[in-house]
Amino acid sequence: MSHPSLVDTHAHLDGNRFADDLDQVIQRADDQGVHSIITVGCDLDSSRASVELARTYTGIYATVGVHPHDAATVTPEVLDELAQLATADKVVAIGEIGLDYYRNHCPHDQQQKAFRQQIALARQCQLPLVIHDRDAHDDVLTILREEKANEIGGVLHCFSGDSEMAKACLDLGFYLSFTGTITYPKNDAIREVLKQVPTERILVETDCPYLAAQPWRGKRNEPAYVVKTAEMVAEVKGLTLTDVARITSLNAFELFGVGEVDQASKIAYRIRNSLYLNITNRCSNRCTFCAKFRDFNVKGHQLKLDHEPDFAEVVAAIGDPTGYEEVVFCGYGEPLLRLDLVKQVASWLKERGIQVRINSDGQANLVHQRNILPELEGLIDEISISLNAPNNSDYQLICQSCFGEQGYVALKEFIREAPRYIPKVVASAVTVPGIDITACEQLATELGVEFRTRIYNEVG
């Protein structure tokens, strides 16, 4: 049985607790689909050892740095050797560095000095950061900002902050990494934070040999167990393990350059048990919350098209559609801009008994200068139409229709008319701050359709 491919982005494999069975530990990880592991330096000795492990094992990568517990050891000579180690093959970050005000093994001023010095080292080496933050949220953020850490980026490992802290880190361009602690029954607070973090900024780790997931709690942790953390991420985010593995592997690749990522799914891509079709990147709106203005990744799929596919290409990308609960015209663009292709592909899918849904901005009648809804009758089982605002002014503010105020008028008429031709019609709204969601729901009811809220990643 094959397993989804995962990256353990934070492990400590150099210590005595793996001395007797490291080969078996790495093999067990590989057997579980954990083909790439980043082993993390915490002082000069462990940094040297991590670099050597990366030289020895194909799937292991290294970071170099001094943990805040040992900040007093950071001398100019240590920094010089870390800089030299950072040039070795497969060194992917500077870390684990940061602040720890919980154990206070080192005075705060020394921790802060070493933290700043190592951020400067990372900037010099053009490597991302692996940040340790325990009970020091405000000072960590202050130093990251003052030292311009956003210019190189990095990850808050074993993230333990609240939503406000998460938002601040994400605003700096950092990723957040989660350990087996998210599986602990009483750890609802961190699961709530995880729920709000965009999947495109999540990493998974073990921090082994520490912090084993619930089934092994109190025992030695190891990279194979990162699967249990990924399963909890999937549960919290309403995804499958395969989705989370694909997403977090892409994230690890983009931050650290670790592993290989399959980006062949530009036209047809799977999320949960639905197949989504990306047939255009054009749109009649320019929504302020649309993620494609940052990048074109959706749940680990890269959706930037180099050309708009034709019928044959779409059908080839779909393959056998019978294994999916539904096929959805969605992607990063407005599918009804390509109305003829939608009708052609939908007809092919309906001949095979497939449930077909379409996500739309509801402005197709303006685009095509006619009522196109009768043309979708019998081809589309469900349509989700982005309402997004209870009035014209708010709509223009966040959706920026190319049709101006006429766009919102046409949108409402499209929603009102759609149930005559499509069995299930849903109006949706994204919970963008400042938008009255209750008023949106009331308007959807007046227009005679169901309403659905789409959560805006406020911390993203």
N, C-alpha and C positions, 0 to 999 in steps of 0.2 A: 504494500500500500504506500503510495507516494504522499508526502506531506507538503503543505504550502511552505515556501522558502521564507525564512525569517532571519533577521540580524539581531544578535544580542549586542547592543551598542555600549554596554558597560559591564565589564567583568574584571575580576582580579585573579588571574590564573597563575601569578608568579609566586604565591605564598606557599607555606608549608602544607596547607590543607589539601593541595592538589599534587604534592610532590610524589606520592606513591602511585597515582593512577591517572595522570594527566592524559595519556593517550586514550584510555578508555572513556574519560570524560568528554574529550573532543569527539570520539566516535559516537557516543550516545547522542550528543548534540546533532551531529550530522545525520544520524538515523531519524531524528525528529524533524528534519528539515532546516535546522539551524546551521547553515553552511558558512556563515561569517560571524566572527566574534571579535569585538574590540577589547583588548586587555589594557587596563588603565594604570599609568604610573602615578604613584603617590609620594614618592621621594626619589632621590637620585638612584638608589639601588634598584627600586622596583621599576623605574623608568628604563634603566639599562636592561633589566630582565625582560621587560615587556618588548623592547626592541629585538632582543634575542629570540623570544618566542615567535615574533612575527617573521623573523628570518627562517625559523625552523619549520613552521606549520603553514600550509598553503592558505587556509581559511582564517588565519589570525592576523589582526592588525593591531597597532599600538598607539598609545598616546604617551607623552612625557610631561611631567610637571611635579610640583610639590604641593601636597595637601596642606590646608591651613593648620592642621595639628603640628606640622613640622616647619611652619613658616620661619621660625628662628634660624633654620639651617640655610636659608636662601641668601647666599653670598654672591658677589660678582663672579667668583670661580664656578659656583653651582650653575648660575645662569648661563655662563659660557659653555659649560658642558651640556646643559639642556639644549642650547641652540645647536650644538654639534649633533646631538642625538636626533634632533628634529629633522635633520637632513637625510636620515636613513630611509631606505625604501619602506613603504607601508606604515610610516608614522603619519597619522591622519589628523591629529589635534594636539593642542596644549592643554593638559589637565591631568589629574583632577585638581583644580585650584579654586579658591574662593574664601569663604568665611564660615567659621563654626563657633557660634556663641553659646552652644549648648554644653559642650564638654570643656571649652575654654582651656585647651592644652597649651595655648600660646596667647600672650597678651593681644588685645584687639588691635593696637597700633602696629604691631609686628605683622599680624595677619593681613591688615589692610595694605601695608607697604609691599609685602610679598605678592599679594593679589595684583596690585597695580603693576609691579615689575613684570609679572608673567603675562599680563594682558599686553604690555608693551612688546614682550618677546613674541607673542602670537602675531601681533601686527607686523613685526619685523619678518617673521617666517611665513606670513600669509597663511596661517592655519587657524581653523575655528577653535573655540574654547569649550572645554567640559567643566561646568561650574558646579561646585559643592556649596550649598546654601542651607545652613541649619540655624534657625532662630536668628537670622541676620538679614531678613528680607530688605529692609530699608537701605542698609549700608551696601548690600550687594548691588541693588539697583543704582544707587548713587555712583558707585565706582564704575559700574558698567557704562553709565552715561558719560561720566567725566572722562573716562579713558577711551571713549569712542569705540566701544566694543561692537557696536552695531555694524561697523565697517568690515568686520570679519565674521561676525555671527558665532553661533555655537548652540549649546544645549544646557538647560538647567536639569541636571541629572537627579533622579529620584525626587521628582518635584513634590513639594510638600506645602506650597503656598495656597492662598485662597484665590477666588476669581479675580480680585483686583490685582494681585501679584501676577497671576497668569497673563492678564491683559497687558500689564506693563512689560513683561518679558517678550510677549508676542509683538508688541509695538516696537521693540528693539530688534526684531527680526530673528529672535531665538526660537528654538524648538523646545518642547517640554517632554521629558522622558519619564516613563512610569515603570515601577517595579512590581514585584509580587505583593506588595502591601495593598494594592488595590483589590486584592482578593480577600482581604481580612473582613470578616462579617461586620465588624463595628466601624469600618472605615468608609462610612457613607459620604463624609465631607469631601474626600479626595475623588470619589466616584462622581460626585456632583460637579466638581471642577472639570473632570475629564469629559463629562457630558457636554460642556460648553466649549471645549477647545476644538478648533477645526482639525479634522483628521489629517489634513495636509501638514500639520505642525506637530504630530505625535510621533514619538519613538518609544520602543520597548527595550527593557534591559532586565538583567537579573541582579546586578551588583553583587554577584556571587564572590565569595562563599556566604555572603550575608543575605538577609531579607528573603528567604525562600517563600514561595507562594503557599497558600493555606494547606494543601495536602501534605507538604513537607515542612511546615512551620516548625522552627526549633532545630531543624536538621541542616546539614551542609547544603547550601544552594549550588546549582551548577547550570551551565548554559542551556541544557535541554529543557529546563523548567520554564524558560521564557515563553514557551507555548501556552502555559496556563495564564500568564499575564495577558498575552494576546487574545486568548479566549474571553477574558473578562472585558477587555477593551471592546471586543466584538459585541458582547452582551450589552454593555452600556450604550454603545453607539448604534445598536440595532443593525449590525452588519454580520457577515459570516467571518469565520477565521480566515478563509481564503482572501476576502476583501482586506482585512486588517494586515495580513502578511504582505499582500501586494502594496498597500499604501505605505506601511512603515518601512518596507524594503526600499521603495522609491525615495522616501524621506531620508533614509540613511545614506543612500547613494548620492543624493543631492547635497547633503551636508558634508559627508566624509569621503565620498568617492568610493565607498565600500560596496562590493558585490556587483552583480549584473542585473539590469532591469529590462524586462520585456515590454517594449512600447509598441507592439504590433497592433494594438486594439484601438486604433484611432476612429474607425468607422462603427464597429459593433463592440460594445464593452459590457461586461457583466457586473452587476451589483446585486448582492443577495441572489434571488432566483429570477431576476428580470434581466432581459437583454435590452440595452439602450442603443439607439441608432443616432450617430452624429453625422448629419448630412450637409451641414453648412455651418460656418462660423459667422455668417452675416446675421444682423438683427435689425429690426425696425426701432428698437429702443436702445438706450445706453444707460442701463440701470446702475446707480451709484454703488449698489451692493454686489454687483456681478464680479465673481472672482477672476474671470478671464482677463480683467485689466491688471491683475497681478501675475497670473500665469494661467496656463490652460490645463492644469491637472485637476481631475475629478476622481476622488476615491482611488488614487494611484494610477489612473489612466491619463495619458497625455493626449489631449483632444485637439491640438492645433493641426488643422488640415493643410496639406500642401496643394490640394486641389479639391474641388467638390466631386464626390464620387457619382458615377452613373448607376443605373439599375443593376447591371451585371456585377459591378464592384460591391454594391450593397448586399446583394443576394449571396455572393461568394463570402463576404465577411460574416453574414448570419450563419451560414452552414445549415445544419439541421435545427429548425426552430422548435421542434416538438418537446424539447426538454425544459423549456422555460414556462413560467407561469404567465408571462406576458411579454410582448415586445413593445418598447416605448420609443416613439420619436421624440428625442430630446436633445442631447449634446450641448455644445456651446454655440448656440445660434437659434434663430427662429425657423423651425422646420417648415412651416407653411409658406415661407418664401419660395420653397421648392414644391409647390402644390402638386404638380404633375408627377414628380417622383414619389411623393407621399402616397398618392392614389395608386400608382403602379405597384409599389412595394406592399402597401396594405392589401391590395387585391391578391397578390401572391401569397401573403400570410393567411388571409381569410380562407383561401382555397385549401389550406393545410390545417384549418381549424384553430388558428392561433388567436388569442385575445390581444387586441391592439389598442394602445393608448397613445395619446399625443399631448405634449406639454406646449402651450402656446401663449404668446403675449396678447392674443385676441385682436390683432390689428390686420388680419389677412384680408378682410373685405376692403379696407383702404388700399392695401398693397395691390390687389388684383382688380380693384374698381368694379366689384360685383359681389353678390352674396355667395360665398363659396361653400357654405355649410351644407346645402343640398348635395353637393358633390362628395361629401364625406359620409353620407347616409349608407349604412350597410358595410362600411369599411372600418369605421372607428367605433370601438366599444365604449371608450371613455376619453374625455378631454379635460385636462386641468388648465384653467385659464388664469393668468396672473393678474389679479385685481389690484392688490398692493396699496391701494389708497381709497379713502371714502369720499374724496372730492378731487376736482380737477387740479387745483393748485398744488396739493400734496403730490399728486401723480406726476405732474411735470417736474416737480422738485427732485423726486427720487428715480423716476423712470425715463425722463428726458426723451419723450417720443419725437421721432423725426417729423411727425405730423402735427406737432404742437397741440393746442387745446382740442383740435378735432379728434386726436387720438383717443382721449378718454371717453368722449361721447360715443365713438365707434366701438370702443371696448365694451361699454355697458350694453350696447345694443347687441353685440356679438354674444355676450353671456346670456342675455334674455332670449335670443333666438335659438341658441345651440340645442336646448332640450328637444326641439321639434325634430331633430335629425340624428342626435347622438344619445344613446340610452343613459349614460351617466355623465353629468356635467358638474365639475367642482370649480368653484372660484377660490383662489388661494391668495394669501398675503404673507409677506415676510415681516417678521417682527422687528423692523428697523426702528431704532429709538425715535420717538416723536410721532409715530403713526398710530392712530386710534384703531386698534385691532377690533374692538367691540363694534365700532361704527362700520368697519369693513364687513364684519359678519352680518350686521343688520342689513346692509346694502345687498349682500349676496342673497339673503332671505327675500328681500323685496324683489330681486331679479328672478327668483324662483329656482335657485340652485343650492347645492350643498356648499359648505365652506370648510376650508382647511387652513390651519396656520402652519407656516414654515418657519422654523426657528432660525433667527439671525444669529450668527456666531459673534456675539457681542465682544468676546475677548479676542477675536481674531481681526 
